[in-house]
Amino acid sequence: MNKNVERLVIVLGVLYVLVLGWAMVYVSYDVWGAFLLLPPIALISVAILRRIFSDDSSGLFKIATVGLGAKFVGTVSRYWLTYSSYGGASDAEGYHLAAKVLSAEIRNGAVSPTAIIPRGTNTEFIRSLTATIYTIVGSSKFAGFIVFAWMAYWGSVLFLRAAMVAIPALAAKRYAYLVFLTPSLLYWPSSIGKEAWIFLNLGIATYGVARVLSGRWGLSSVLLIAGGLAGAGVVRPHFAAIWMGALVVALFVGLFTRRTSRGGRNKLITLGLLVVAMVGLYTVGGATLRYLNEANSGDATAAVTTQVTKLFATTNHRTSEGGSSFQTLTINGPQDWPYAIVRTLTRPLLYEARSVAELIPAVEMTFLLALAVFSWRRLFNVFHMARRTPYLIFAFVVLCVFGLAFSSFGNLGILTRQRSLIMPLFLLPWALPPWYAKQAERPDIDAGMAHDRSATSDTSLMAP
């Protein structure tokens, strides 16, 4: 460590002590309790990131570290808006109040010590999980926001690792900037609530999917998928069903691609995984349908898409982003699906923003679409790479199903909040290698696989 770094550490340490002392006197524990949590979280994160990107020479460690700091800034913004602009009228406040009571009962022995283990489903599970966190770190609202935002941050890391494993020629640095610094990913999954937990588990599952689709068929890959989807499914089983359905499609396509069809043994393994995935889809789909029926007064005769729409509307009814309604699209048949999907994934644009809260996601989406114009070779390459890269098929299916399911949503706040869960997959085309008309000028995707297994091999704690 050079002298400049040592001096910076000393200055930051002194500043931290002064700020903590001031906060303990003038600010409630709901806020200053987070100051006790930030240093260990930062140190643990940096240590893990160094291990994950230990052989990295493209600056991904620095980008990930900057992303961690940006995530904390997004968390502060989310906390401030929740309790200043919305006056605490949010799901996060409900989880906090319930968890505060339960964690106190756990600490004073009023309930069994096993109550510290999260249990239940949907809202009950998040309350229980928050109580578990409070039992460990104390009942500080801001600390709770920090922990949940930290979960979502590692979801971003896992989405990045997944893309690096599945797409050897990926512009990893560009994708890292997008995944770590996109405003909707910094803001929405950064509070006590379902989004952060779901985002983390979808990241885990996606990392496992990337390993499987790139030929890494070990038990650890299957466990990552199963664990991630189980974690997401306990809160939102329909997201687990979407992920599992996309995996089935990607494995099926993978049977006929160069990447997974080299040799009868590889084909046989892929076919076996496809059968297992279909069984998993049947199981998750059954649980999802039961959940949807319960949420819709047992209307089992209704169409599945209608049930999903009703469930989303019901489960998000109490969100604090109300008031940003818009006229939804009318879908009269499959011919309307493409436009509905595209508009769901790209809403809102600048001309649709009617408030400051709507302006930020509108600027974000408009910027991405403008960037797409200048990066058209990258986006166009999706069609060429999809034939060799089942992971892109997986991402495409997830985006299409999500876009169609949310096409009848009429609230921009809820839509952008839920869309943040699939945003890393939406951003993939912006980081693909450029397409060129001459085949000789195109990146050699297959040759890049050898590089991927060495230069981007799993050196992280998540490796088998």
C-alpha positions in Angstrom: 0.0 0.0 0.0 1.5 3.3 -1.1 1.6 6.4 1.1 -1.2 8.2 -0.7 -3.5 5.2 -0.2 -2.5 5.0 3.5 -3.3 8.7 3.9 -6.7 8.3 2.2 -7.6 5.4 4.5 -6.6 7.5 7.6 -8.6 10.5 6.4 -11.7 8.3 5.6 -11.3 6.6 9.0 -11.2 9.9 10.9 -14.1 11.2 8.9 -16.1 8.1 9.5 -15.6 8.3 13.3 -16.6 12.0 13.3 -19.7 11.4 11.3 -20.7 8.4 13.4 -20.3 10.4 16.6 -22.4 13.3 15.3 -25.1 10.9 14.0 -25.3 9.0 17.4 -26.1 12.3 19.1 -28.4 14.0 16.6 -29.9 11.2 14.5 -32.1 8.3 15.4 -30.9 4.7 15.5 -33.0 4.1 12.4 -30.4 6.0 10.5 -27.1 5.8 12.3 -27.4 2.1 12.9 -26.4 1.7 9.2 -23.1 3.5 9.8 -22.0 0.5 11.9 -22.8 -1.8 9.1 -21.2 0.0 6.1 -17.5 -0.6 6.9 -17.7 -4.4 7.3 -19.9 -4.7 4.2 -17.5 -2.6 2.1 -14.5 -4.6 3.3 -16.1 -8.0 2.7 -17.3 -6.9 -0.7 -13.9 -5.6 -1.9 -12.2 -8.8 -0.7 -14.7 -11.0 -2.6 -14.5 -8.8 -5.7 -10.7 -9.1 -5.7 -11.0 -12.9 -5.7 -13.7 -12.9 -8.4 -11.6 -10.6 -10.7 -8.2 -11.7 -9.5 -7.0 -12.4 -13.1 -8.7 -9.5 -14.6 -6.8 -7.0 -16.7 -9.7 -5.0 -18.2 -10.6 -3.0 -15.1 -13.7 -5.0 -14.0 -12.6 -4.9 -10.4 -12.5 -1.1 -10.4 -15.9 -0.9 -12.2 -17.5 -3.3 -9.7 -16.1 -1.3 -6.8 -17.4 1.9 -8.3 -20.7 0.1 -8.8 -20.8 -0.8 -5.1 -20.4 2.8 -4.1 -23.0 3.8 -6.7 -25.4 1.2 -5.2 -25.0 2.8 -1.8 -25.8 6.2 -3.3 -28.9 4.7 -4.9 -29.9 3.2 -1.6 -29.7 6.6 0.1 -31.8 8.1 -2.6 -34.4 5.3 -2.3 -34.5 5.7 1.5 -34.8 9.5 1.3 -37.6 9.4 -1.2 -39.5 6.7 0.7 -39.5 8.6 4.0 -39.5 12.2 2.7 -41.5 12.3 -0.5 -43.8 9.4 0.3 -43.8 9.9 4.1 -43.0 6.2 4.7 -46.2 5.0 2.8 -44.5 2.1 1.3 -44.1 -1.7 1.6 -40.7 -1.2 3.2 -42.3 0.5 6.2 -44.7 -2.4 6.7 -41.9 -4.9 6.6 -39.8 -2.8 9.0 -42.6 -2.6 11.6 -43.4 -6.3 11.5 -39.8 -7.3 11.6 -38.9 -5.0 14.4 -41.5 -6.7 16.7 -40.5 -10.2 15.7 -36.7 -9.6 16.0 -37.3 -8.1 19.5 -39.2 -11.3 20.5 -36.4 -13.5 19.1 -33.7 -11.6 21.1 -35.6 -11.6 24.4 -36.5 -15.3 24.1 -40.3 -14.7 23.8 -40.3 -17.0 20.8 -38.3 -20.0 19.8 -34.7 -19.4 18.6 -35.7 -21.2 15.4 -37.8 -18.2 14.5 -34.6 -16.6 13.2 -34.8 -18.9 10.2 -36.9 -17.1 7.4 -40.1 -18.9 6.7 -43.4 -18.5 4.9 -44.1 -17.3 1.4 -44.6 -14.0 -0.4 -45.0 -11.1 2.0 -44.6 -13.3 5.1 -41.2 -14.5 3.9 -39.9 -11.0 3.4 -41.1 -10.0 6.9 -39.4 -13.0 8.4 -36.2 -12.4 6.4 -36.2 -8.8 7.6 -36.6 -9.9 11.1 -33.7 -12.3 10.7 -31.5 -9.4 9.5 -32.7 -7.1 12.4 -31.9 -9.8 14.9 -28.3 -9.8 13.7 -27.7 -6.1 12.9 -30.4 -4.3 15.0 -33.7 -2.8 14.1 -32.4 0.1 12.0 -34.5 0.9 8.9 -31.6 2.3 7.0 -29.4 -0.7 7.9 -32.2 -2.9 6.5 -32.1 -0.9 3.3 -28.3 -1.3 3.1 -28.5 -5.1 3.6 -31.2 -5.6 0.9 -29.4 -3.3 -1.5 -26.3 -5.4 -0.9 -28.2 -8.5 -1.9 -29.2 -6.8 -5.1 -25.7 -5.7 -5.8 -24.5 -9.3 -5.7 -27.3 -10.1 -8.1 -25.7 -7.6 -10.5 -22.3 -9.3 -10.1 -23.8 -12.7 -10.8 -25.6 -11.4 -14.0 -22.2 -10.1 -15.1 -20.4 -13.4 -14.4 -23.2 -15.2 -16.2 -22.8 -13.2 -19.4 -19.0 -13.5 -19.3 -19.3 -17.3 -19.0 -22.0 -17.7 -21.7 -20.8 -15.2 -24.2 -17.0 -15.4 -24.6 -16.7 -12.4 -27.0 -18.8 -10.2 -24.7 -17.7 -6.6 -24.2 -17.4 -7.3 -20.5 -16.3 -3.8 -19.6 -19.2 -2.1 -21.4 -21.7 -4.6 -19.9 -20.2 -4.1 -16.4 -20.8 -0.3 -16.7 -24.4 -1.0 -17.8 -25.2 -3.5 -15.1 -23.7 -1.6 -12.2 -24.6 2.0 -13.2 -28.0 1.9 -14.9 -30.2 4.1 -12.7 -33.2 1.7 -12.5 -30.8 -1.0 -11.1 -29.3 1.4 -8.6 -32.6 2.6 -7.4 -35.4 0.0 -7.5 -33.8 -3.1 -5.9 -32.3 -1.0 -3.1 -34.8 -1.1 -0.2 -36.4 -3.5 2.2 -38.7 -5.6 0.0 -39.2 -8.3 -2.5 -37.2 -6.8 -5.5 -33.8 -7.1 -3.9 -34.3 -10.7 -2.7 -35.8 -11.8 -6.1 -33.0 -10.0 -8.0 -30.3 -11.8 -6.0 -31.9 -15.2 -6.5 -32.5 -14.6 -10.2 -28.8 -13.7 -10.5 -27.9 -16.9 -8.8 -30.2 -18.9 -11.1 -29.0 -17.1 -14.2 -25.3 -17.8 -13.3 -26.2 -21.5 -13.1 -28.1 -21.3 -16.4 -25.1 -19.7 -18.1 -22.8 -22.5 -16.9 -25.2 -25.2 -18.1 -25.7 -23.6 -21.5 -22.0 -23.2 -22.0 -21.3 -26.9 -21.3 -20.5 -26.8 -17.6 -22.9 -29.5 -16.6 -21.6 -30.1 -13.0 -23.9 -30.6 -10.1 -22.9 -27.2 -8.8 -24.5 -25.6 -11.9 -27.8 -27.5 -11.3 -27.8 -26.5 -7.6 -27.3 -22.9 -8.5 -30.4 -23.0 -10.8 -32.5 -24.9 -8.3 -31.4 -22.7 -5.3 -31.9 -19.5 -7.2 -35.3 -20.4 -8.5 -36.4 -21.7 -5.2 -35.4 -18.5 -3.5 -37.2 -16.3 -6.1 -40.2 -18.7 -6.2 -40.9 -18.5 -2.5 -41.8 -14.8 -3.1 -42.8 -14.7 -6.7 -43.2 -18.2 -8.3 -44.2 -16.7 -11.6 -40.7 -15.3 -12.1 -39.2 -18.7 -11.3 -41.6 -20.2 -13.9 -40.5 -17.7 -16.5 -36.8 -18.5 -15.9 -37.4 -22.2 -16.0 -39.5 -22.0 -19.2 -36.8 -19.9 -20.8 -34.2 -22.5 -19.8 -36.3 -25.3 -21.4 -36.4 -23.4 -24.7 -32.7 -22.6 -24.6 -31.8 -26.3 -23.9 -34.0 -27.4 -26.7 -32.4 -25.0 -29.1 -29.0 -26.0 -27.8 -29.6 -29.5 -29.0 -29.2 -28.2 -32.6 -26.4 -25.7 -32.1 -22.7 -26.2 -32.7 -22.0 -25.3 -29.2 -23.8 -28.1 -27.4 -24.0 -30.7 -30.2 -20.3 -31.7 -30.5 -20.5 -35.4 -30.0 -23.2 -37.8 -29.0 -22.2 -37.6 -25.3 -22.8 -33.8 -25.2 -26.1 -34.2 -27.0 -27.2 -36.9 -24.5 -26.3 -34.8 -21.5 -28.2 -31.8 -23.0 -31.2 -34.0 -23.6 -31.1 -35.3 -20.1 -30.9 -31.7 -18.7 -33.8 -30.8 -20.9 -35.9 -33.6 -19.4 -34.9 -32.5 -15.9 -35.7 -28.9 -16.8 -39.1 -29.9 -18.2 -39.9 -31.7 -14.9 -38.8 -28.6 -13.0 -41.0 -26.4 -15.2 -44.0 -28.7 -14.6 -43.4 -28.5 -10.8 -42.8 -24.7 -10.8 -45.7 -24.1 -13.2 -48.1 -26.1 -11.0 -47.0 -24.1 -7.9 -47.4 -20.9 -9.9 -50.9 -21.8 -11.1 -52.0 -22.7 -7.5 -50.6 -19.4 -6.3 -52.4 -17.5 -9.1 -55.7 -19.2 -8.4 -55.4 -18.4 -4.7 -54.7 -14.7 -5.6 -57.7 -14.6 -7.9 -60.5 -16.1 -5.8 -60.1 -19.6 -7.2 -61.0 -18.6 -10.8 -59.4 -21.6 -12.3 -61.3 -21.3 -15.6 -59.7 -18.0 -16.5 -56.9 -17.8 -19.0 -53.4 -18.0 -17.5 -52.4 -14.6 -18.9 -55.4 -13.0 -17.3 -54.5 -14.6 -14.0 -51.0 -13.3 -14.2 -52.2 -9.8 -15.0 -54.6 -9.8 -12.1 -52.0 -11.2 -9.7 -49.5 -8.5 -10.6 -52.1 -5.8 -10.2 -53.1 -7.3 -6.8 -49.7 -7.8 -5.4 -48.5 -4.3 -6.4 -51.7 -2.5 -5.4 -50.2 -1.0 -2.3 -46.9 0.3 -3.9 -46.1 3.9 -3.3 -45.6 4.7 -7.0 -49.3 5.2 -7.7 -50.5 8.2 -9.8 -48.3 7.5 -12.8 -51.0 5.8 -14.8 -51.1 5.5 -18.6 -53.4 4.1 -21.3 -52.5 0.4 -21.7 -52.3 -1.4 -25.0 -55.2 -3.5 -26.4 -54.1 -7.0 -27.5 -56.6 -8.6 -29.8 -54.4 -11.6 -30.8 -50.8 -12.8 -31.5 -50.4 -10.2 -34.2 -50.3 -7.5 -31.4 -47.7 -9.3 -29.3 -44.5 -8.0 -30.8 -45.5 -4.3 -30.4 -46.9 -4.9 -26.9 -43.6 -6.6 -25.9 -41.4 -3.8 -27.3 -43.5 -1.0 -25.7 -43.6 -2.7 -22.4 -39.8 -3.1 -22.4 -39.1 0.4 -23.6 -41.7 2.5 -21.7 -41.5 5.3 -20.7 -39.8 7.5 -23.3 -39.2 11.3 -22.9 -42.5 12.4 -24.4 -44.4 10.1 -22.0 -42.8 11.6 -18.8 -45.2 13.8 -16.8 -43.3 14.3 -13.6 -39.7 14.2 -12.2 -40.2 10.6 -11.0 -41.1 9.6 -14.5 -38.4 11.7 -16.2 -35.5 9.7 -14.8 -36.6 6.3 -16.2 -37.6 8.1 -19.4 -34.1 9.6 -19.8 -32.6 6.2 -19.1 -34.6 4.4 -21.7 -34.2 7.2 -24.3 -30.4 7.1 -23.7 -30.3 3.3 -24.2 -32.3 3.6 -27.4 -30.0 6.4 -28.7 -27.0 4.2 -27.8 -28.6 1.4 -29.7 -28.5 3.6 -32.9 -24.8 4.1 -32.6 -24.3 0.4 -31.5 -26.5 -1.1 -34.2 -23.8 -3.6 -35.3 -23.9 -5.0 -31.7 -27.7 -5.3 -31.6 -27.8 -6.7 -35.1 -25.3 -9.4 -34.1 -28.0 -10.9 -31.8 -29.5 -12.7 -34.8 -26.2 -14.2 -35.8 -24.9 -15.1 -32.3 -28.2 -16.6 -31.1 -27.6 -19.6 -33.4 -24.4 -20.5 -31.4 -25.3 -19.0 -28.0 -28.3 -20.5 -26.3 -27.9 -18.0 -23.5 -29.2 -15.3 -25.8 -32.2 -17.5 -26.6 -32.8 -17.8 -22.9 -32.6 -14.0 -22.4 -34.9 -13.5 -25.4 -37.6 -15.8 -24.0 -37.5 -14.2 -20.6 -37.9 -10.7 -22.1 -40.7 -11.7 -24.4 -42.7 -13.5 -21.7 -42.2 -10.6 -19.3 -43.1 -8.0 -21.9 -46.3 -9.8 -22.8 -47.3 -10.5 -19.1 -46.9 -6.8 -18.2 -48.3 -5.3 -21.4 -51.7 -4.6 -19.6 -50.0 -2.7 -16.8 -51.1 0.9 -16.5 -48.7 2.3 -14.0 -45.2 3.5 -14.9 -43.9 3.3 -11.4 -44.9 -0.4 -10.9 -43.7 -1.2 -14.5 -40.2 0.2 -14.1 -39.9 -1.3 -10.7 -40.7 -4.8 -11.9 -38.7 -4.4 -15.1 -35.6 -3.8 -13.1 -35.6 -7.5 -12.3 -35.0 -8.4 -16.0 -32.9 -5.3 -16.9 -29.5 -7.1 -17.0 -30.9 -9.5 -19.7 -32.4 -6.5 -21.6 -28.9 -4.8 -21.6 -27.1 -7.8 -23.2 -27.4 -6.7 -26.8 -25.6 -3.4 -26.1 -22.5 -5.4 -25.0 -22.3 -8.0 -27.8 -19.4 -7.9 -30.2 -20.1 -5.9 -33.4 -21.3 -7.7 -36.5 -19.5 -7.2 -39.8 -20.7 -8.2 -43.2 -17.6 -10.2 -44.0 -17.5 -13.4 -42.1 -13.7 -13.2 -41.8 -14.0 -9.9 -39.9 -16.5 -11.3 -37.3 -15.2 -12.4 -33.9 -14.6 -16.1 -33.7 -17.1 -17.0 -31.1 -16.2 -20.7 -31.0 -12.5 -19.9 -30.7 -13.4 -17.6 -27.8 -14.7 -20.5 -25.8 -11.2 -21.7 -25.1 -10.3 -18.2 -23.9 -13.4 -18.1 -21.7 -12.5 -21.3 -20.0 -9.1 -19.9 -19.1 -9.2 -16.1 -18.9 -12.7 -15.9 -17.5 -12.8 -19.2 -15.7 -14.6 -19.4 -12.4 -12.1 -18.1 -9.9 -14.8 -16.8 -7.6 -16.1 -18.3 -4.4 -19.1 -19.5 -6.4 -16.9 -21.8 -8.5 -17.1 -25.6 -7.9 
